[in-house]
Amino acid sequence: MASPRRLRSKLPPSRRYQCAPRSMWSQRILRVILITSTAWLHLNGHGHHDASSHCKKSTLKDGPMQFDQPEVQSPDVVTFTVQAERDAVVGLSPTSLGDREIYTIVIGGNLNTVSTIGRCEGDSCEWTVGPVSTPWILNASNPRGFWIETNGSYIAVGKLGRSEPFMYGVDPAPITVRFLGYASGSPCTWDFCGGY
């Protein structure tokens, strides 16, 4: 019986190594490693969001944005679930009051059909990403999981369990992100505690 080494050497050179070009895979692999390791650290209490003592589970009706989560540091990955019919809104702000220019992330806007990212002050947005088509991304009966990555001027939003964001952008005039707020245009339940 031939040894594994001999079998390998008998393969034609073109079939010995079937690797994709480095440029095609290297970005995806690094992104998966970053998101997976950062999310693992956060969920196991080693990251900035200590799941055991600072997390919040909240049920909201339509109302003002709540800023009661632990302070965010950039770069950071925040993971959460939300159960809502439509309009899950996350705010990333320099202050805990959300009273200045903030990044506003809307998931399931326009009757749960689109999502957007914007740098807004009040009702006026100077920089936006989207709308991105995301039909039925939210569900009123079951929680849906998401992650938000911030790194300076880069913001990305994706679904838990998937490494590729469904929307992302680079702000040409970024603001400092220190606090996370959340609100909704419909009754909803938020969970920033992990374990999902």
Secondary structure as UniProt FT lines:
FT   HELIX           4..10
FT   HELIX           13..16
FT   HELIX           22..43
FT   TURN            44..45
FT   TURN            51..54
FT   STRAND          57..60
FT   STRAND          76..84
FT   STRAND          88..93
FT   TURN            96..97
FT   STRAND          102..108
FT   HELIX           109..112
FT   STRAND          114..121
FT   TURN            122..123
FT   STRAND          124..133
FT   TURN            135..136
FT   STRAND          144..151
FT   TURN            152..153
FT   STRAND          154..159
FT   TURN            160..161
FT   STRAND          167..170
FT   STRAND          179..184
FT   STRAND          188..191
//
